[in-house]
């Protein structure tokens, strides 16, 4: 009985935020759809501006739960510019929380509405959101898949490939793939301000034997199982990045060598006092409640008012059903 109560209490930690984030999805989709129709005759610039605002509202609500609700400490190393920039964001990839980390940095630059992602094809099929996210890019995870200590074959294959290609063998990251990075930088070089090379480590991902374990899933993160997120940011000027794909490949691998060294220091430093942190100065960055709570109240209030009436409830359910079906159709056409 006691164990059942403990498990129930534990599960409630993520049930509430998950219910709110998913429950407000039809409201968000309806608002976006209405604006898409109303803006059909307006300049594209006008549509994009409000589209970014809608996206900012939703993602700010998400960050309320992933930062304020969980109480996680965000520790930033390096110099994050205060003003928003046009960037390609390159990061190591460990878990589904990684894309939330990109939002964590973006909101601190007032650039949340401009974040776009390169996602694995499977993620495009998420109900309601997937087709929308599939149009976004700029945040890139060059490893192509997650680094998972419980999948040693994937890690071994990645290391074997690097060795065959004459590249440094990496321990805590996978061998990066260059294609998405090259396409993004090459096609947008006239608009980019810089490239953000980001290395992320989740504190608490080492077992009692000192071995690295799997990074937290979104559910585990919302259950407050990650006390701190360490984010190392290196801002790189475009002039320092080679344009030809052959040379870019070598450059990208060298950047991942730097990431690997940072993570070796984080997880494996011989001096225990140097573990669980990156070298250099850091800032404990706490997100202001006023940047997230208004979005939660706005979307939550709109959703609640919709559910108060029978017609609103019918519209809500139809949006879930038809929104998902249209999303699947859209992705099929775009595939």
C-alpha positions in Angstrom: 0.0 0.0 0.0 2.8 2.4 1.0 4.8 1.5 -2.1 1.8 2.1 -4.3 1.3 5.5 -2.7 4.9 6.4 -3.3 4.8 5.3 -6.9 1.5 7.3 -7.4 3.0 10.4 -5.9 6.1 10.0 -8.1 4.1 9.6 -11.3 2.1 12.8 -10.5 5.2 14.8 -10.8 5.1 14.5 -14.5 1.4 13.9 -15.1 0.4 17.4 -14.3 2.9 19.2 -16.6 2.4 16.6 -19.3 -1.3 17.1 -19.2 -1.1 20.8 -19.4 1.5 20.8 -22.2 -0.4 18.3 -24.3 -3.8 19.6 -23.2 -3.2 23.1 -24.5 -2.1 21.8 -27.9 -5.5 22.2 -29.6 -5.7 25.7 -28.4 -2.3 26.5 -29.8 -3.0 24.9 -33.1 -6.4 26.7 -33.4 -4.8 30.0 -32.7 -2.0 29.4 -35.2 -4.4 28.1 -37.8 -6.7 31.1 -37.4 -3.7 33.5 -37.8 -2.5 31.5 -40.9 -5.8 32.1 -42.6 -6.2 35.7 -41.6 -2.6 36.5 -42.7 -3.0 34.9 -46.2 -3.3 38.3 -47.8 -0.8 40.0 -45.7 3.0 40.3 -46.3 5.0 37.2 -45.3 7.0 39.3 -42.8 3.8 40.1 -40.9 2.8 36.4 -40.7 6.2 35.4 -39.6 6.4 38.0 -36.8 3.2 36.8 -35.1 4.0 33.2 -35.9 7.2 33.6 -33.9 5.2 35.2 -31.1 2.8 32.2 -31.0 5.7 29.9 -30.9 7.4 31.9 -28.1 4.2 31.7 -26.0 4.0 27.9 -26.2 7.7 27.3 -25.7 7.7 29.7 -22.7 5.0 27.6 -21.1 7.1 24.5 -21.7 10.1 26.1 -20.0 7.9 27.0 -17.0 7.7 23.3 -16.3 11.2 22.3 -17.4 12.9 25.0 -15.4 10.6 26.6 -12.8 8.6 23.6 -11.9 11.5 21.2 -11.7 13.8 23.7 -9.9 16.7 22.6 -12.0 19.8 24.8 -11.8 21.1 26.0 -15.2 24.9 26.6 -15.2 26.3 28.3 -18.3 30.0 28.4 -19.2 31.4 30.7 -21.8 29.9 34.0 -23.0 26.3 33.8 -24.2 25.6 37.1 -26.0 22.7 39.1 -24.5 21.2 40.0 -27.8 19.7 37.5 -30.2 21.7 36.4 -33.2 21.1 34.4 -36.4 23.1 31.2 -35.6 23.5 27.5 -36.2 23.5 25.7 -32.9 25.6 22.5 -32.8 25.3 20.3 -29.8 26.0 16.8 -28.5 22.9 14.6 -28.3 22.0 12.4 -25.4 18.3 12.5 -24.7 15.0 14.2 -25.6 15.7 17.0 -23.2 18.5 18.3 -25.5 16.1 20.4 -27.6 14.7 22.0 -24.4 18.3 23.1 -23.5 18.4 25.0 -26.8 15.2 26.8 -25.7 16.8 27.5 -22.4 19.6 29.4 -24.0 17.3 31.1 -26.6 14.9 32.5 -24.0 17.8 34.2 -22.3 18.5 36.0 -25.5 14.9 36.8 -26.2 15.2 34.6 -29.3 12.8 31.8 -28.3 10.4 32.3 -31.2 13.3 32.0 -33.8 14.5 28.5 -32.7 14.2 25.9 -35.4 15.3 22.3 -35.3 16.7 19.5 -37.5 14.9 16.4 -36.2 15.0 12.7 -36.9 12.3 11.7 -39.3 10.5 9.7 -36.7 9.9 12.8 -34.6 7.9 14.4 -37.4 5.0 12.1 -36.6 4.3 13.4 -33.1 0.6 14.2 -33.0 -0.2 17.8 -33.8 3.3 19.2 -33.3 5.3 16.9 -35.6 4.4 18.4 -38.9 5.0 21.9 -37.5 8.4 21.1 -36.1 9.5 19.3 -39.3 9.6 22.7 -41.0 12.1 24.1 -38.5 15.9 24.0 -38.5 19.1 25.6 -37.2 19.5 23.5 -34.0 21.5 20.6 -35.2 22.7 17.4 -33.5 25.4 16.2 -35.8 25.8 12.8 -34.2 22.6 11.8 -35.9 21.4 9.7 -32.9 21.7 9.8 -29.2 24.8 8.8 -27.2 23.4 6.0 -25.0 25.8 4.1 -22.7 23.3 1.2 -22.8 23.8 0.8 -26.5 27.6 -0.2 -26.7 27.3 -1.4 -30.2 26.3 2.0 -31.5 29.2 3.6 -29.7 31.6 0.9 -30.9 30.5 1.2 -34.5 30.9 5.0 -34.3 34.5 4.6 -32.9 35.3 1.9 -35.5 34.2 4.3 -38.3 36.3 7.1 -36.9 39.4 4.9 -36.7 38.9 3.7 -40.3 38.6 7.3 -41.5 41.8 8.3 -39.7 39.8 10.5 -37.3 40.3 10.7 -33.5 38.2 8.1 -31.6 35.8 9.7 -29.3 34.7 8.4 -25.9 31.7 10.4 -24.7 30.2 11.6 -28.0 29.6 9.8 -31.3 31.4 10.6 -34.5 29.6 13.6 -36.0 28.0 13.6 -39.5 28.7 16.6 -41.6 25.8 16.8 -44.1 23.2 18.7 -42.1 25.8 21.1 -40.8 27.2 21.8 -44.2 23.8 22.4 -45.8 22.7 24.7 -43.0 25.8 26.8 -42.9 26.3 26.9 -46.7 22.7 27.9 -47.5 22.5 30.5 -44.7 26.0 31.9 -44.6 24.8 35.3 -45.8 22.4 35.6 -42.9 24.3 34.0 -40.0 26.1 35.9 -37.3 27.9 32.9 -35.8 27.8 29.2 -34.9 27.2 28.2 -31.3 29.1 25.1 -30.4 27.3 23.8 -27.3 28.3 20.9 -25.0 25.7 19.7 -22.5 26.1 17.5 -19.5 23.3 16.4 -17.1 24.4 16.1 -13.5 23.5 12.9 -11.8 24.2 10.7 -14.8 27.0 8.6 -13.1 26.2 5.4 -11.3 27.7 4.2 -8.0 30.6 2.6 -9.8 31.5 5.9 -11.5 30.3 4.8 -14.9 28.3 7.1 -17.1 24.6 6.2 -17.4 21.7 7.2 -19.6 20.8 10.9 -19.6 17.3 11.7 -18.2 14.2 11.4 -20.4 11.7 14.1 -20.4 9.6 12.2 -17.9 12.5 11.7 -15.6 13.5 15.4 -16.0 10.0 16.5 -15.0 10.2 14.1 -12.0 13.0 16.3 -10.8 15.7 13.7 -11.2 18.3 16.1 -12.7 19.5 18.7 -10.2 21.7 20.6 -12.6 22.3 21.1 -16.3 25.8 22.3 -17.4 26.0 24.1 -20.7 29.3 25.0 -22.2 29.0 27.5 -25.1 31.7 28.5 -27.6 30.7 31.2 -30.1 32.5 30.7 -33.4 32.8 33.4 -36.1 31.9 32.2 -39.7 35.3 33.3 -41.0 36.8 30.6 -38.8 34.7 27.8 -40.4 35.8 26.2 -43.7 33.3 26.3 -46.5 34.2 23.2 -48.5 32.5 20.0 -47.1 35.7 18.0 -47.0 37.4 20.6 -44.8 34.2 21.2 -42.8 34.1 17.5 -41.9 37.5 17.7 -40.4 36.6 20.9 -38.6 33.4 19.5 -37.2 35.2 16.4 -35.9 37.8 18.6 -34.2 35.0 20.5 -32.5 33.6 17.1 -31.2 37.1 16.3 -30.0 36.9 19.4 -27.8 33.4 18.3 -26.6 34.9 14.9 -25.7 37.7 16.4 -23.7 35.2 18.6 -21.8 33.0 15.5 -21.1 36.0 13.4 -20.0 36.8 16.2 -17.6 33.2 16.2 -16.4 32.8 12.5 -15.9 36.3 11.0 -15.5 38.6 13.6 -14.0 41.0 11.9 -11.5 40.5 14.7 -9.0 36.9 14.2 -7.8 36.7 18.0 -7.1 36.9 18.6 -10.9 34.1 16.2 -11.8 30.5 17.3 -12.4 31.6 20.6 -13.9 33.3 22.1 -16.9 36.5 24.0 -16.6 36.4 27.8 -16.6 34.1 30.5 -15.2 30.4 29.8 -15.0 27.2 31.6 -14.2 24.2 30.1 -12.3 21.4 31.4 -14.5 17.9 31.5 -13.0 15.0 32.2 -15.4 12.7 35.0 -14.3 9.1 33.8 -13.6 7.7 36.7 -15.6 9.2 35.1 -18.8 7.2 31.9 -18.4 4.2 32.2 -16.1 2.2 34.6 -18.3 2.3 32.1 -21.2 1.1 29.3 -18.9 -1.8 31.5 -17.7 -2.7 32.6 -21.2 -2.8 29.2 -22.8 -4.3 27.5 -19.8 -7.0 30.2 -19.6 -7.9 29.9 -23.3 -8.1 26.1 -23.0 -10.2 26.2 -19.9 -12.6 28.7 -21.4 -12.9 26.4 -24.5 -13.7 23.4 -22.4 -16.5 25.2 -20.5 -19.0 25.0 -23.4 -20.3 22.0 -25.3 -19.4 23.6 -28.7 -15.9 24.4 -27.4 -15.4 20.8 -26.2 -16.5 19.5 -29.6 -14.1 21.9 -31.4 -11.3 20.8 -29.0 -11.8 17.1 -29.8 -12.1 17.7 -33.5 -8.9 19.7 -33.5 -7.0 16.8 -31.9 -8.4 14.3 -34.4 -8.2 16.3 -37.6 -5.1 18.2 -36.6 -3.2 15.0 -36.2 -4.5 13.5 -39.4 -3.7 16.6 -41.4 -0.3 16.6 -39.8 0.4 13.1 -40.9 -0.8 13.9 -44.4 1.4 16.9 -44.6 4.5 15.0 -43.5 3.7 12.3 -46.1 3.5 14.8 -48.9 6.7 16.6 -47.8 8.6 13.3 -47.3 
